[in-house]
């Protein structure tokens, strides 16, 4: 039991450290000062981003769609690569097919619907109950609350947030949260899983090597214009998360947070996370 707690604490620390974009990215991407928001400022391509660090087994790299851009066909693309971004002479224009054609890269194109992977010979799994506290992917256990987006702060936020938990958002909508992780297998390889608004889409790629570091790939492509990294707490919640929970427990709705004597960053975190 003690070793399990230590392992979860180590995972939590690693996840908070890795919840950033790498400084190497596509030519049309601009990162904010914290490297947690990536915005494509021109065209529809050259929007490739990578996680700052390689992912640990079972560690999800989660982003929320913050801004859309009309007039383009196609949406966000996510996946994993064994290429260290630092080693790339030139960041490819596209994840599909350019980065994938370099080998050791697995990318999944997110569509408005039909993202679930149906494995031949297996029945389609029913969605987990939206109120279950954890999403289970094989032996990986992820807090479901973080995986689901929240509405804009407003008078009816408490009603809308319940709808978000029921996964009524299209996968490509603003405020959708999309993550990627890999789950180790008994044969020493791994399966890549995509998680959309708290729901596992199934193994979208199999037999990934686990002997090399694997970085998350986020392609801010076409109608997806801006995304933000969402930190995920494994095991022990961060002090920031505990503060948010206490504050939310004592208010009627999120609009009331504006009237509290709190630092602006903490107000923003309590309203939007």
C-alpha atoms as one frame of an Amber mdcrd trajectory, in Angstrom:
protein
   0.000   0.000   0.000   2.842   2.382   0.844   4.618   1.704  -2.451   1.374
   2.310  -4.361   0.958   5.728  -2.696   4.562   6.618  -3.528   4.034   5.553
  -7.146   0.860   7.656  -7.430   2.577  10.667  -5.898   5.451  10.296  -8.376
   2.978  10.042 -11.255   1.172  13.175 -10.036   4.413  15.155  -9.906   5.461
  13.923 -13.339   2.081  14.756 -14.877   2.114  18.320 -13.567   5.645  18.782
 -14.917   4.784  17.325 -18.333   1.520  19.265 -18.819   3.242  21.710 -21.156
   3.916  21.984 -24.880   7.433  21.488 -26.176   9.242  24.616 -27.368   9.712
  22.861 -30.715   6.540  23.207 -32.799   5.095  24.031 -36.224   5.883  27.380
 -37.831   2.279  28.613 -37.537   1.989  27.850 -33.809   2.331  30.439 -31.068
   2.598  29.317 -27.447   1.608  31.443 -24.471   4.141  32.259 -21.746   3.251
  29.143 -19.738   3.508  26.832 -22.778   0.049  25.478 -21.955  -1.887  27.171
 -24.793  -1.114  26.611 -28.476  -2.720  28.778 -31.167  -2.346  28.463 -34.934
  -1.981  32.025 -36.169  -1.983  31.490 -39.949  -3.325  29.146 -42.613  -4.645
  25.662 -41.705  -1.408  23.650 -41.437   2.020  23.796 -39.757   0.235  23.399
 -36.438   2.180  20.480 -34.976   2.838  20.480 -31.217   4.445  17.955 -28.876
   4.396  17.274 -25.159   7.256  18.860 -23.268   8.325  15.479 -21.883   7.846
  11.852 -22.953   4.761  10.271 -21.431   4.929   7.634 -18.721   2.872   4.421
 -19.174  -0.765   5.277 -18.468  -0.100   9.031 -18.345  -2.673  11.009 -20.335
  -1.815  14.187 -22.230  -5.095  16.100 -22.207  -6.062  19.223 -24.154  -9.223
  21.313 -24.379 -10.333  22.911 -27.641 -10.457  26.643 -26.901 -11.055  28.229
 -30.286 -12.392  27.133 -33.675 -11.926  28.697 -37.107 -14.601  28.449 -39.783
 -13.818  27.831 -43.434 -11.524  24.807 -43.138 -12.209  21.067 -43.519 -10.759
  18.772 -40.858 -10.201  18.908 -37.131  -7.719  18.205 -34.345  -5.335  15.267
 -34.734  -3.695  13.536 -31.773  -1.298  10.679 -31.246   2.146   9.562 -30.132
   5.620   9.637 -31.637   8.931   8.059 -30.723  10.778  10.987 -32.344  12.278
  13.421 -29.864  11.066  16.860 -31.080  14.514  18.233 -30.318  15.983  15.884
 -32.960  13.738  17.112 -35.803  15.642  19.175 -38.368  12.319  20.579 -39.606
   8.904  20.175 -38.002   6.662  18.522 -40.636   3.774  20.516 -42.075   1.230
  17.808 -41.213   0.998  14.971 -38.706  -0.912  13.007 -41.355   0.795  11.945
 -43.526   4.153  13.743 -43.092   5.097  12.866 -39.502   3.544   9.388 -39.745
   5.558   8.680 -42.895   8.746   9.253 -40.879   7.899   6.062 -38.983   7.422
   5.331 -35.276   4.455   7.729 -35.155   0.774   6.962 -34.613  -1.819   9.685
 -35.185  -5.630   9.619 -34.988  -7.783  12.211 -36.784 -10.641  13.394 -34.569
 -13.995  13.704 -36.325 -17.277  15.219 -35.220 -18.665  11.716 -34.603 -17.661
   8.065 -34.948 -14.298   8.187 -33.172 -14.790   4.883 -31.379 -12.529   2.074
 -32.598 -14.413  -1.186 -33.126 -12.133  -4.176 -32.662 -12.966  -7.111 -34.937
 -14.543  -9.961 -33.012 -15.293  -7.819 -29.963 -18.617  -6.295 -28.983 -18.815
  -2.520 -28.829 -18.367  -1.491 -25.218 -21.110   0.573 -23.665 -20.227   3.972
 -22.341 -19.292   4.092 -18.691 -21.732   5.804 -16.385 -20.930   9.534 -16.454
 -21.011   9.746 -12.645 -18.326   7.110 -12.092 -15.382   8.920 -10.467 -12.668
   7.156 -12.483 -12.202   6.088 -16.086 -10.619   2.639 -16.281  -8.514   1.749
 -19.326  -7.125  -1.703 -18.719  -5.016  -1.117 -15.581  -4.946   2.669 -15.955
  -7.199   4.651 -13.583  -7.854   8.320 -14.440 -10.021  10.793 -12.476 -13.027
  11.357 -14.748 -13.824  14.878 -13.459 -10.753  16.354 -15.153 -11.516  14.611
 -18.442 -14.803  16.470 -18.916 -14.973  20.138 -19.952 -17.032  22.811 -18.247
 -19.353  25.501 -19.584 -18.563  29.192 -19.547 -19.259  30.719 -16.127 -22.894
  31.836 -16.087 -26.231  31.679 -14.359 -26.962  28.189 -15.676 -23.449  26.731
 -15.420 -24.508  24.151 -12.829 -27.145  22.802 -15.254 -24.921  22.902 -18.318
 -22.064  21.168 -16.513 -24.310  18.176 -15.811 -24.963  17.964 -19.565 -21.219
  18.080 -20.218 -20.772  15.114 -17.877 -23.323  13.185 -19.953 -21.007  13.645
 -22.951 -23.397  15.544 -25.201 -20.596  17.604 -26.771 -19.467  16.693 -30.290
 -15.826  15.635 -30.185 -14.717  18.648 -32.234 -16.698  21.298 -30.313 -15.213
  24.080 -28.229 -14.625  22.911 -24.641 -14.268  19.278 -25.714 -11.363  17.609
 -23.924  -9.271  15.107 -25.854  -6.396  13.066 -24.493  -3.924  10.426 -25.588
  -2.097   7.764 -23.578  -0.520   4.358 -24.010  -1.371   1.243 -22.016   1.382
  -1.420 -21.689   0.543  -4.962 -22.807   1.842  -8.343 -21.529   3.991  -8.835
 -24.656   6.033  -5.726 -23.888   4.317  -3.470 -26.427   1.580  -0.903 -25.807
  -1.816   0.165 -27.141  -2.565   3.819 -27.849  -5.906   5.063 -26.519  -7.747
   8.282 -27.319 -10.077   9.678 -24.630 -12.799  12.157 -25.650 -14.878  13.961
 -23.014 -14.312  11.237 -20.440 -14.943   8.312 -22.797 -12.316   5.830 -23.983
 -12.431   5.386 -27.772 -10.614   2.060 -27.615  -7.157   1.061 -28.895  -6.587
   3.246 -31.969  -3.093   1.802 -32.496  -1.475  -1.399 -31.264   2.032  -2.829
 -30.803   3.708   0.476 -29.982   7.301   0.046 -28.753   7.836   0.819 -25.090
  11.640   0.700 -25.286  11.762   4.279 -26.630  10.321   7.455 -25.090   6.915
   8.357 -26.532   5.852  12.000 -26.879   2.275  13.201 -27.329   1.462  14.719
 -30.718  -1.167  17.462 -30.970  -1.851  18.771 -34.485  -3.830  22.032 -34.273
  -5.218  21.477 -37.749  -7.819  23.186 -39.978 -10.974  24.173 -38.050  -9.248
  23.720 -34.674  -7.404  26.980 -33.976  -6.381  26.927 -30.310  -6.005  24.290
 -27.586  -4.983  24.363 -23.938  -3.263  21.647 -21.896  -5.323  20.437 -18.926
  -3.233  19.058 -16.022  -4.494  15.756 -14.635  -4.059  14.825 -10.976  -3.310
  11.158 -10.365  -3.839   9.853  -6.849  -3.336  12.909  -4.663  -4.953  16.156
  -5.896  -2.769  19.249  -6.132  -3.119  22.130  -3.660  -4.624  24.171  -6.514
  -7.303  21.531  -7.081  -8.089  21.282  -3.355  -8.539  25.077  -3.169 -10.896
  24.952  -6.144 -13.017  22.214  -4.576 -13.338  24.094  -1.280 -14.286  27.339
  -3.011 -16.842  25.677  -5.292 -18.404  23.918  -2.325 -19.317  27.256  -0.713
 -20.778  29.122  -3.693 -24.098  28.822  -5.519 -22.648  29.084  -9.030 -19.383
  30.124 -10.656 -20.452  33.733 -11.292 -20.086  34.306  -7.546 -16.338  33.673
  -7.800 -15.899  37.096  -9.426 -16.901  38.763  -6.141 -14.382  36.871  -4.008
 -11.157  38.485  -2.812  -8.883  36.033  -4.622  -5.906  36.328  -7.005  -7.069
  36.561 -10.652  -5.285  33.340 -11.659  -7.024  31.372  -8.894 -10.387  32.857
  -9.905  -9.822  31.799 -13.508  -8.805  28.283 -12.438 -11.905  27.880 -10.229
 -14.224  29.108 -12.976 -12.872  27.190 -15.941 -11.109  24.012 -14.811
